[in-house]
Amino acid sequence: MKRSGLIFFALLVVGASSFFVIKNSGRTPNESINLAVNTFSKTFDPAIVFNDDSLTVLGQSMESLYQYHYLKRPFEVIPALADGMPKISPDGLIYTIQIKKGIFYHPHKNILKKNREVIVDDFILQIKRLAFAPLKSTGAFLFEGKLKGFEEFRNEVGSDFEKFLSTEMEGVVKLDDYTFEIHLERPEPNLIYFLAMTFVTPIPLELIEAYKNDLTEVLVGTGPYIYEGLENRVYKFRKNPHFREEFYPTEGDRDANTSNLVKSSRERLPFIEKLKIHVMTNEDERWQSFLDGEVDILDVPKKFLSEVNSPSAEELQVFDEQGIEIKHFPSQSNRWLGFNMNDPVVGDNLNLRKAIAHAINYERYIEVLTKNTNLRSNSIYNPSINGYNPSHYPPYEYNLEKAKLFLQKSGYKPGELTITYSTRGTQEIHYKEGEFLQAQLAEIGINLKIEVITFSDFLKLGRAGKLQFFTDSWIYDYPDSENLIQLLISKNHPGVNKCGYSNQKVDELYKRLSRTLQKDRRLEIMREVEQIVEEDLPWVLLAYDSAYVVNYQHIENYRKSFFSRNFVKYLETY
């Protein structure tokens, strides 16, 4: 057994007695569940929250108009607070949406009584909040250039809170307390996905007035769990006794059926009475907490991936004895190497970028950096997202002879060029990645200087266009490749286009894609974009990320989704 395996086995043995007690403790079914996240939520405001940990916390209490079917892949949008799917005008410019009646907010102090019903005014207010400049909403992009009057509203009200409340927005029209319309400037193929995001959760006027539009510490929604507060680094929730009538799905895809995930069909949601979400910033702490039975489900930290990816027979036996299940899920995310296209060295020299692209041993990268848990990328698009072509391959491969030839064509001799690689953080894995790339490029005579920076600095410097060479990744916000292509659009630099890539044809295709509703034509545009990007080479594709999850066997119905943060309502314990 490998040394790391021995350590892991030892940890399991050390924790064995506690595991035994947990497994045979006469647990009350559906009494409680414990989860873990990496970071604290800086805010609970749904107009601002955009990181995965915070969305996981918010997703248990807040709901949007729509949600993703828990058991279906490809992803399918279904109603949540909406009463059915929207009615869309023939020209695709008007969406008529009805909301369910009898949906009530969680009581909150003396501000919201237990019978405060959700009405369309609450959705309209939240959409206005996305446009309100003082909030600096990260969700404004959903409606900018799409929703009628969105920018005009922002400009008219400025920072005036009273004007914000009293001014109407042209593109959202109330028909009655349970029906409203969304009026678009142009057809938007992905609007239904936007309406499933937390950004569009309803917010009652009473909260806005009571807290002067500052919801940093206010988590009140309509969802299956009521937030009780943060105590000793634990977010605490209890089951909402007045949660709307919703039932576990009766059907799913092939994996859902073969994994027996439909056995709870037609049962009322949610199941579990109490939820605790522990904040653990340290990987070792999270892992040990799982081993000690303090956490029921855990995304395996990167440093422990090898132990669960290829466990020995002894380890598997211990897993089984202690009631531990290992599950593997594809991730809706991509990873690549990025070049600063405005940099005079790497940005102006296509042959240099080609040299680097051919110098990377991609199989070895996946082995060393991901413990063979990820897949080699063969497209800029993710396999689970519309736009992906499984037969496509990038126009470069690991080939040192070609790499040296391209370096010669670039005008540099071996040993005379030094470029700077900036890390995505300061964890051990980031040092390891930098050192791996350093060794790879040394094989063809390129010196790599490693600049270690924090993740927050990486985001700040990257979005400002101040990094020369770096690893980047993207977790899709919704299941369409248009969401990724935005990272390659000229107007998004400075911003999410960290490479500063600019190609007029790609900009034109993106604009056309954003207005095209026909699926076949959208696919054609996506593939044309990919061809141009591969020719320009602002990115070198690395891997499709995946997730390994461990959970105890007393947890039922778990299926990881990077779009469904409200998953706890589907879980059962015994």
N, C-alpha and C positions, 0 to 999 in steps of 0.2 A: 504493500500500500504506500502511496506517496506520503511525504511528510505532512502536506496540507491535509491529506485525507486522515492521517493519524490524529492530527489536531482536532479535526472535525468530529472524528469518532470518539475522541476523549471527551469533547464537550457534550456529546450526546450521552455518554455513559455517566458523566458527572450529573447531568440533569435528569437521568433516568428515573430516579425516585419521584421527582416532582412530576414528571410526565405521567408516571403510573397513577399518582394521586389524581391528577387532572382527569385522566381517562376513566377513572373508576370512582369519581367523587359524588356520584348521584346527582349530577348536574340537572337542573330544571330546564327542560327544552325551551328554547327561544328566550331564555332569561336575559342574556347579555352577550355582547361581542366586543372585542378589542382590536383596533387597527393602529397603524403607525404611519406618520408622515415625517418628512425630513426637516421641514421648516415651519415656523410660526406664520400665521396669516397677518400681513401688515395692515390689512383692511378687510372688512366684510362687505364693502360696497360692491354690488354686482355690476356697477358701471365701470369699475376699475380692475377688479380681480381678474387675473389672466394666467396665473401659474397653476400647475397641476395640483399641488398640495392644497392650496387655498380653494380651488374648485371642488376638490374632494370634500372639504369641510362644508362649503356652501351647498353642495349638491344634496346633502341630506335634509336640508331645511327649505331650500328654495326650489321653485319649479318654473319652467317656462311654458310657452304655448304648446310646444311639441317636444318630443323626446325620441330616442332611438330604441327600436325594438331590441329587447335584451338578448334574444336568442337567435337573431337572424344576421347572417353575413352573405352577400354584401349588405351593408348597413341600410336599414329602412326606417324612415321617419314616421312616427305615429303620434296621435294627439296625446297631450298631457292635460294642460288646463283648457285647451281649445276643445270645442264640441264638434269634432270632426275635422277633416282636412279643409284647407281654405278653398273658396270658390274663386277661380281666376278668370278674368275677362279674356276674350279671344285674342286681344292684342298683348296680353301678359302684363298690363300696366296697373291693374287694380286687383288687389286681393281682399276678398270679403271674409272676415274671420268672426266666428261666433265662439264665445267662451261658455264653459259649463256654468250652470247655476248652482247655488248652494255650496260654493267653495269658500272656506273661511280661513282667515289668517290666524296664526298662533297668537294667543293673548300676550300682551306686552305691557307690563306695569299698569298705569292708569291711562295709557295712551291708546291702546287697542283693546277693545272688549272682545270676548270670546265669540261674539256673533258678527264681527266685522266681515262682511262678504266682499269678495273680489268683484270689481266691476271694470269695464274697459278703460275708464279714466286712469286706473292704476298702470295699465300698460302704456297708455299714451304719455303719462307723466314720466315713466322710465325712459321711453324713447327720447323725450325732450331732454332728460338728464344726460343722455349720451352726447347731445349737441351742446350742452352748457359748458362754455369755455373754462370756468374756474375748476371744474371737476377733472379736466384733462383725461377724459375717459379713454381707456384703451380699446373700447368697443365702438368708437365713432366711425371706424373704417367700414363697419357693416352697412351704413346708410349714406356715407359721403358720396356725392355724385350719383346717387341712386334714388333716394327718397325726395320727393318734391318738397321744397322749402326747408330742407335740413340746414344747408349753409346759411340761407337767409335768416332763419330763426336764430342761429348762433350769432350772426352779425348784429341782428336787431336788438337782442336782449343783452349782449355783452356779458358783464359781470353783475348785472342788476337782478337780484333774487326776486324782487316783486314782479318785475317784467317777465322773468322766467316763468313764474307761476301763472300770470294772467295772459300771456301771449300764446296764441294758437300756432300750431305747425301745420302748414298746408297739406302735407302728405299723410297725416293721420286724422281720420274723420270719424267721429262718434255717430253711430246711427241710433243706438239705444244703449242701455246699461250693459248689454251682453253681446253687442255687435259693433264692430268697427271696420273701417276700410283702410288699406294702405295703398297710397297712390305713388307710383314710381315714375321717374323721368324716362326710364328705358326698361325693357325686360331684364330681369335679374335671375339667371338660371339657378342660383344657389340660395335664393331668399328663404326657402323652406328650411335650409340648414341654419341660416342666421337666426331664424325664429325658434330654433331648438337650443340656442346658447343661453348661458346664464345672464348675459347682457340684457336679455329681454324678459327678465323675471318681473312680475308686477310689484310696484312699490306704492303703498297707500300714502295719501297726502298727509295724514296725521303724523307719520314718522318724519316726513320731510320738514314739516313745520316745527315739530317738537325738537328735532336735532339740527335745525338750520341747514339741512341738506348734507350733513356730515354723518355718514353711516359707518364710519370706521370701526366702531365697536358695537354695531347693531346688527344682529342676525335674526331676522324675523321673516318667515315665509309662510307657505301653505303646505309644505312637504311632509313626508312621513315621520320626521323626527323634529322635536322641539329642542332648540338649543338652551342649555341651562347654565353655561358659563365655562370659563377656563380656570382650572385649579391644578396646581402642581404639574404644569406642562401637559395637562390632559383636557381636551375639549369634550364636554359631557352633553349627551343628548338623551331624551326619553321619547318613547313612542307617542305619536300624536293620536289621541283617542278619537279625534274628529276628522281624521284624514279622509279625503274623498274616496268614493267607491272605485277601487281598482283591483284587478285580479292578476294572478300570475299567468303568463302567457300559455296558451294551449298548443302552440306549435313553434318549431324552430328549424334551423338548418340541419344538415347531416350530422355535424359535430355535436350539436345540442342533443340530438336523439341518441347517438351512439354513446354519449357521456351521461345519459339518463338525467338530463337537465329539465325535462318536461314533466317529471313526476309530481310536481306541486301545482300542476295546471288547475286553473279555476279557483284556487284558494285565495282568500282575501289578503291584500297587502296592507301594511308590512307585517312581518312575523315577529321580529325580535323586539323585546321591551326596552332594553337599554343599550346605548352605544357609547363607547369611549374611543377617542382618537388621540393617541399619544404622540407628542412631538419629541423626536429623537434625532438630533443633528449628527450624531456619530454612528458610523456604519457598524462598528463593533457592539455598540450599545443596542442597536436595533436587533442585530443578530442574536445576541445573548438573551434579550428580552423574549424573543421567539422561543429559544431553547428552554427558557425558564417557564414557558407557558403563560407569559404575561400578555403576549400578542397572539391572536388567532390566525391571522393572515399576514403574510409579509412578502413584498417584492424583494427578492434576494439581492443583497448588496453586491456590487461588482466584484469586490475582492473575494467573495465566497462562491462565485459562479462555477468554478471548476469542481467544487464539491457536489453540486447538485446536477451539473451537466453530465458527468460520467462517474457516478458513485460506484464504489466497489460492492461486491456481494455482501461483505460485512456491513457496510453502511446501509445498503438497501434493507438488510434484515433489521437493523436498528430503526430505520424509518418506519418499517411496518409494525414493529413491536410497540413503538411509541405513537402510532396513529398519525404519522406525518405523510402527507401527499405532496408530490412534486408535480407542478404543472407548467407547461411551456405555452406561451402565447405570442403570436406575431404582433409587432408593434407598428402603429401607423406613423413611422418616423424614418428619416433618412439621415445618413452621415456622409460628409465629403470633406476634401481639402479645398480651401478657398484661397484664391490669389487676389491681391489688391490690384484691380485692373487700371488704377490710376498711378500705380507705383512705376517709376522709370525703369526699374530693373525687371521685375516679374510681369508687370502689366503690359509693357511694350514689346515683349519678346515671346511670341507664340512657340518658337522652337525650344525655348527654355522651359516653358510650361509642359511641352510634350516630353522633354527629357525627364522631368520630374514624374510625369504620369507613367512613364515606362520603367522608372527606377523603383517603384513600390512593389514589393512582393505582397499582394493582396491576401493570398491564402495565409501567409505567415502573419500578416497584420491581424487577421481574424483569430488566428490561433493564440497569438501572444496577448492581444489587447482585449479579446472578448471570450477567451477560453472556448472557442468554437461554438459560441452560443448565437452568433449573428450570421447572416448570409451575405455573401459578396453582392454588391449592387451591380445590376446590369442595365439600369435605367435611372434617369433623374426622378422618375415617379415610383411610388411605393406599390408593391404587388397587390395590396388590398384596396387600392384607390383607383377610381376611374381614370384611364389614360395610360395605364401600364401595359406594356407589350412583353409577354414572357419570352419571346424569341429574339428580342433585341439585345445587342451587345455594344458596349462603348468602343470607340475606335482606338483603344490603347490597351495594352496588357503588360504584364511584368516581363521585360525583355531588356537585359542590361546592354546588349550590343546596340539595340535601337536607341536606348537611352543615351549612350555615349555618342552615337552618331548625331542625335538631335542636339546634344550639348555642344558638339563641334559646330553644327550649323548655327547655333545661337550666338557664336562669336566668342565663347569663353573656353579657356583651356582648363583641364582638371587642376583643381587646387587654387585657382585665382578668384573664385566667386564665393562670397559669404552672404547668405540671406537669413532673416530673422523669423523664427517660428514662435508664435505666442500661444500659450496654453489656454484652455477653457476654464482653468481653476487651479487650485493648489493641492488637490488630493493626490495620493500616490499614483493613481491611474494616469493623471495628466503628466506627471514627470515621466512615467514609463512610455507614454505615447511619444512625447518629445524625443526621448532617447532612441526609440525605435526608428523614427523618421530620420533622426540624425545619422544613425548607422546606415540606413538605406541609401541616403543621398551621398554619403561618403564613398560608397561603392563606385560612383561615377565621377567623384572629384568635386562635389559641391559641399561646402562647409555650411553647417546649420547651427546658428546661434539660437539657443533656447531662452526665451523670455518668459518667466513664470509670473502670471498675473492672476488675480482673483476673478471669479466668474462675473461679478458685477463690473469690474474694470474691463473684462473681455467684451461684455455687452456695450458698455459706454464707448470704448475705443473702436470696437468693430463697427458700430452704427455711425460713428463719426468718420469712418474710412481711414483710420490711423494704424491698422494692422497690415503687415506685409504678407504674411503666410500663416494660415491657421486651420484648425479643424472646426467645422460648423455642422449643425444638425437642425432638423426641423420636425416638430411633432405637429401633424395636421390638425387644424382647428375644425375642419369639416371634411367629409369624404369626397373631395373633388380636387384634381390636380391643379386647378386654377389657383388654389390656396398656396401651392408651392411656387408657381410661376411668378407670383408677385415679388418673390425674393430676387428676381432677375430683371425687374423693370426700372428704367432710368429714374422715374420720379420718386422711387422709393430709396434713393440714395441722396443725402445721408438718411439712414434708417435701416430697415430690415435687409436691404440689399447691401450687405457688408462688403461685397467685392467691388462695389461701384461699377458693376457691369452695365454697359449701355450699348444696345443694338436697336436701331430704329425699326427694323423689320420685326423683331421680337416684341417691341412696344406696340406696334400696329396689330400684330397677331393677338396679343393679350387683350387689347381693346376690343377686337372682334370677338374673341372668345367670351368676354364678359357680357356680350349682347346676343350670343348665339344659344338658342334653346335646343336645337336638334342634336341628339346625342352623337349620331354618326359624324356630323360636321364638326362637333366639338372635339371628337377624337382625332380627326384629321389635323385640326389646328394644333392640338397638343403635341402630336408627333412631328409636325413641322417645326415647332418651337424647339423640341428636343434636338433635332438635327442641327439647327443653327447653333445652339448652345454648345453642343459637342465639338463643332468646328472651331468655335471661339475659345473654348476650354477655360472658362473662369473657375470651373469646379473640376476636381478629380474625384470620381465616385469611390466610396470606400465600402459602406455596408448598410444593410437594413437592420436596424436594431430589433431586438426581441426581448421578452420579459420572462424570467423564471419566477414563479411564485410558489411558496410553501404554505401549506395550511394544515390544520389538524382535521382529522377525518370526521369530527363532530360538526364541521361546517358543511352545509349542503347548498347546492345551486350556484356556487361561485363560478363566474366566467369574466375574465378581465376584458374591459373595453376602454379604449382611450377617448371615447366620446361619451360614454354613459357614466357620469360621476355619481348618479343616484342609485348605484348598484346595491346598497345595503338593504333596501326594502325587499329585494328578491331573496335574501339569504335566510336560511333556517339553521338552527343549532339543535343538537339532541344530546 
